[in-house]
Structures are given as structure tokens and as C-alpha cells.
Amino acid sequence: MAAKCGGGGSGDSDKCITRYADEGSCLESQRYFLSRRTVLEMLRDRGYDVSDSELALSLAEFRSIFGDKPDPE
């Protein structure tokens, strides 16, 4: 059974995806950021050439490029 995020203080929160989220910011850009990172990781796992700089992009850098409300088009 999967551990719940933030429960018990046993360090499970380090494995939680919410650690990438920052309080009080646009949730939409956080979702796009995490989705983009996951897709890039999947592409790399399948042998596509994905640069380390793309995977190392922080949420703040993502927002400076795509804004707080990225346009999926």
C-alpha cells in the first residue's frame, strides 16, 4: 500500500510529488511543469535525446519561459 503524503513524519513527504509545488502560486503552471517533466523523462527512457538542461529546469525557470498560465496550444 502506498504511503500517504505528509503523514507520520517518517520522511514519506520527501517522496511526495507535492514537494515540487510552492504555496500560493498558480496551480495550473505547477501541473504543466510536472507533466512536462514526466513526458521528458519518459522520452529519455525510450531512447530519445533529451538534454539534461530540459530536465533540470526549475519551476521558477519554467514560469519565466511559459508564464503562470501556460497555453497548451
Buried (B, 14 or more C-beta within 10 A) or exposed (E): EEEEEEEEEEEBBEEBEEEEBEEEEBEEBBEBBBEBBEEBEEEBEEEEEBEEEEEEBEBEEBBEEBEEEBEEE
